[in-house]
Amino acid sequence: MICTIDGIQLYYEEHGKGIPVLCLHGFTVDHRIMTGCLEPIFQSLEGYRRIYLDLPGMGKTPVSQNIKNADDMLAVVEKFVAAVIGDEKFLLVGESYGGYLSLGLLHLQAKIEGLFLICPCIIADIQQRELPEKEIMKHDKDLALIKDDKDYENFMDAAVIATKETFLRYKQEISPGILMADKPFLAKYRKEGYSFSFADKISSIKSDRPACIVLGRQDDSVGYMDALKLISNFTRATFVVADSSGHNLQIEREGLLTASFIDWLERISAE
C-alpha cells in the first residue's frame, strides 16, 4: 500500500483488523524485519490491525531530499500516523532506530496506548553509548560450509547466536532490506542528521502506559545499559535483558521475544 506524505510515496503493509499497531523497523533494513518476528505471533491472535511502514530511503519507500535529519524523519512518521491511523489510539512497536523514532513519537503523541521496543537505540551518537564487547555465544560448525555466502560476513558482524536457523532468518528478514536501502542517502543522513534536535529530552520521556523493552545482553550495537536508565520513567514497563542475544535478538531469542510480546498485549487488554 502507498500513502503519500509531503510528496513521498511511503510504502506500508497492513494485516488484520482492530486496534492499530504501528511497527517501525531499524536503520537500513525494512518492514520484513518486523513482519518476520511479529506476524507469527499475531497469527494466533485477533483484533489487531498491524501496520508495517518502510521508512524513507529503506525498503520500497524512496528517498526525499526534504529529509535531512531525525526531526524530518519523525515529522513524516507523525503525518503518516495522522493519515493512516487518524484519531484512534494505537500501539507502537519499534526496533533499533525504529525504537529511537518511537521514543520521539512518544514525546509528541498522547494517543499511544502501549509501547514495545526491541533493542532500541537510545543514544544516537555511537561514541556516547555504553556498549559490551563483541561476543559470540554459539557458533555452529556447519556454518563453515556456507562462509562464502555473500550474506555471511554481515551476518557474523552482528551475530551472538550463529546457527543455520538464525542465518536463514537473517537472509529472509534482514538482508533483503539492507540490499534495497539507498546507501548514499542513508550515509549522509547518518553523518549529518541521525540525532533528534531534542535528543537531550529522550532520557526524561515518561509514560504510565503498559510497555516492554527487550534488550540483548551482548548487543554491541546499541547496548542495553542506556535503555535501563529509563526504568524509573516508565512506571508500567517490563524491562528484559536477554542473555545470549545481540542486536538481532528477535531471531536469536524468538521464544523470549514471543513471551514478552504476548505478556505486553495481555497487560494492555486487561486495562
GIKA-V173124 format. One record per residue. N is the residue number from 0. RES is the residue in three letters. PHI is phi in whole degrees, -180 to 180 (* if undefined). Layout:
n={N N}
res={RES RES}
phi={PHI PHI}
This chain:
n={0 1 2 3 4 5 6 7 8 9 10 11 12 13 14 15 16 17 18 19 20 21 22 23 24 25 26 27 28 29 30 31 32 33 34 35 36 37 38 39 40 41 42 43 44 45 46 47 48 49 50 51 52 53 54 55 56 57 58 59 60 61 62 63 64 65 66 67 68 69 70 71 72 73 74 75 76 77 78 79 80 81 82 83 84 85 86 87 88 89 90 91 92 93 94 95 96 97 98 99 100 101 102 103 104 105 106 107 108 109 110 111 112 113 114 115 116 117 118 119 120 121 122 123 124 125 126 127 128 129 130 131 132 133 134 135 136 137 138 139 140 141 142 143 144 145 146 147 148 149 150 151 152 153 154 155 156 157 158 159 160 161 162 163 164 165 166 167 168 169 170 171 172 173 174 175 176 177 178 179 180 181 182 183 184 185 186 187 188 189 190 191 192 193 194 195 196 197 198 199 200 201 202 203 204 205 206 207 208 209 210 211 212 213 214 215 216 217 218 219 220 221 222 223 224 225 226 227 228 229 230 231 232 233 234 235 236 237 238 239 240 241 242 243 244 245 246 247 248 249 250 251 252 253 254 255 256 257 258 259 260 261 262 263 264 265 266 267 268 269 270}
res={MET ILE CYS THR ILE ASP GLY ILE GLN LEU TYR TYR GLU GLU HIS GLY LYS GLY ILE PRO VAL LEU CYS LEU HIS GLY PHE THR VAL ASP HIS ARG ILE MET THR GLY CYS LEU GLU PRO ILE PHE GLN SER LEU GLU GLY TYR ARG ARG ILE TYR LEU ASP LEU PRO GLY MET GLY LYS THR PRO VAL SER GLN ASN ILE LYS ASN ALA ASP ASP MET LEU ALA VAL VAL GLU LYS PHE VAL ALA ALA VAL ILE GLY ASP GLU LYS PHE LEU LEU VAL GLY GLU SER TYR GLY GLY TYR LEU SER LEU GLY LEU LEU HIS LEU GLN ALA LYS ILE GLU GLY LEU PHE LEU ILE CYS PRO CYS ILE ILE ALA ASP ILE GLN GLN ARG GLU LEU PRO GLU LYS GLU ILE MET LYS HIS ASP LYS ASP LEU ALA LEU ILE LYS ASP ASP LYS ASP TYR GLU ASN PHE MET ASP ALA ALA VAL ILE ALA THR LYS GLU THR PHE LEU ARG TYR LYS GLN GLU ILE SER PRO GLY ILE LEU MET ALA ASP LYS PRO PHE LEU ALA LYS TYR ARG LYS GLU GLY TYR SER PHE SER PHE ALA ASP LYS ILE SER SER ILE LYS SER ASP ARG PRO ALA CYS ILE VAL LEU GLY ARG GLN ASP ASP SER VAL GLY TYR MET ASP ALA LEU LYS LEU ILE SER ASN PHE THR ARG ALA THR PHE VAL VAL ALA ASP SER SER GLY HIS ASN LEU GLN ILE GLU ARG GLU GLY LEU LEU THR ALA SER PHE ILE ASP TRP LEU GLU ARG ILE SER ALA GLU}
phi={* -125 -128 -91 -126 51 82 -95 -87 -77 -89 -151 -120 -124 -139 79 -134 129 -64 -66 -128 -87 -119 -116 -82 -87 -79 78 -91 -145 -60 -65 -68 -89 -64 -62 -98 -97 -62 -60 -73 -70 -60 -100 -121 -125 93 -130 -99 -88 -123 -110 -98 -93 -69 -53 84 -134 60 -98 -96 -72 -75 -140 -70 -79 -97 -114 -156 -65 -62 -65 -62 -65 -63 -66 -63 -63 -69 -63 -58 -63 -78 -97 -102 73 -89 -67 -74 -147 -100 -128 -123 -132 -119 55 -66 -64 -69 -63 -64 -63 -66 -64 -66 -62 -64 -101 -105 -107 -95 -81 -90 -168 -132 -129 -120 -112 45 -73 -76 -107 -115 -67 -76 -62 -68 -99 -79 -95 -117 -78 -72 -62 -150 -103 -88 -147 -138 -68 -64 -69 -67 -63 -72 -119 -67 -86 -61 -62 -92 -61 -64 -65 -60 -69 -60 -109 -68 -113 -112 -103 -128 -59 -66 -70 -66 -64 -69 -60 -67 -86 -110 -115 -58 -58 -67 -61 -68 -84 -61 -82 -64 -61 -62 -71 -65 -67 -61 -62 -77 -110 -148 -66 -100 -67 -68 -106 -55 -68 -90 -58 -69 -110 -63 -122 -154 -113 -96 -57 -141 -148 -123 -105 -128 -95 -62 -105 -75 -95 -95 -114 74 -133 -66 -65 -69 -64 -69 -89 -60 -77 -84 -108 -74 -120 -104 -99 -108 -121 -108 -95 -70 57 -156 -116 -72 -100 -52 -63 -104 -91 -132 -58 -63 -66 -62 -61 -62 -66 -69 -65 -60 -61 -64 -65 -65 -69 -67 -81 -64}
